[in-house]
Amino acid sequence: MTDSKSEQAKSHGVSRANPYLASITANFPLTKEGSEKETRHIVIDIRGSGISYQVGDSLGIFPSNPPYIVEAMLQALSLEPEEQVTSQNAKISLKEFLSKHVVLTRVTKKFVQLLQQKVSSAFARKRLEEILQNEKELESYLWGKDYLDLLEEYPGISFNPDELVSSLGRMVPRLYSIASSPLLFPEEVHLTVAVVSYKVAGRMRYGVATGYLSRFAKIGVKEIPVYNQPAKHFHLPEDPSADIIMIGPGTGIAPFRAFLQHRTAAGHRGKNWLFFGEQHQKTDFLYHEELLNWLNQGILTRLDTAFSRDQSYKIYVQHKMKAASKDLWGWLQRGAYVYVCGDAKRMAKDVHQTLIEIAMEEGRMSQQEASHYINVVLAKEQKRYRKDVY
């Protein structure tokens, strides 16, 4: 970040507490027709914001709820949209509160407790009371439901605005790994967004942020509150000649697209090796043409792909790592950095275990020695193993 840009950002004061209202300038699918997923490339315009970012950073976004859910809730509860309520010590309309300040796709326990007190049927009250007494049953009952579902199940319930305000869960920002380099796109932020969508009771449901970005935010309208969330450790090596190994299946590819753009523009001499995985090569090979161009130009030294459902047995990135264990170990011994981005629950754990197995096999280490090498030497002492997992 240059001093002038740093000063500009400070003067604008863009932060989580004071986000900038940005607009979307592009929104198109990366997955092809026939895919079981929907992943989109979304470009956010940050011109004039003073926001400055580095590759590896994330963009924080405060989404809004779908207008039809807000309107239907107001109608179902017979509440006036312009009625004033207090949120964060400020007076705003109930409509704005429901649109921007709370999550309407996930029902809170507090709301069910309030509902239980208000239903007129003794049987319904008893049923809700039993559900509330068992956390697992409550979780199962609420799975896939939003507030409209409960208001349809128990029609005629009335809440006053203060009761409603106090019973809903607050909106928090979603963080998206930035998929662009400021050297090429100083006034834009590119995002790789996997849209969460499913149908329940004949109605389409969307993830709060992914539905907002992909379906409801209007192109060219400055209405999306955003801020930059700097990465603590997930940045490129300071040495431009250092080699990097990037492991990013699915939307985990986002920061690595930014890394490759950046290293190309900055003339970094280090080698770049990418492991990418998805379901099907024909429909789910995100940024396919860009990656092949980088490969042909020699910017991407090596590209290993794992398309899990293109054969009768599942192939994931960790299997490709194991198949290339000798080369991968060679890169590590010559000082390469390892970056992992994506799913923390399964993928990152499997990749981590595979790195330990490679150290055991290729480095002829015991399990204890290999674990120490990956967890302590590589990650903590040398800081060459960096993760952005969620």
Secondary structure by P-SEA (a helix, b strand, c coil): ccaaaaaaaaaaccccccccbbbbcbbbbcccccccbbbbbbbbbbccccccccccbbbbbbccccaaaaaaaaaaacccccbbbbcccccccaaaaaacccccccccaaaaaaaaaccccaaaaaaaaaaaacaaaaaaaaccccaaaaaaacccccccaaaaaaabbbbbbbbbcccccccccccbbbbbcbbbbbbcccbbbbcaaaaaaccccccccccbbbbbbbbccccccccccbbbbbbbccccaaaaaaaaaaaaaacccbbbbbbbbcccccccccaaaaaaaaaaaccccbbbbbbcccccccccaaaaaaaaaaaaaaaaaabbbbbbbcccccaaaaaaaaaaaaaaacccccaaaaaaaaaccccccccccccccc
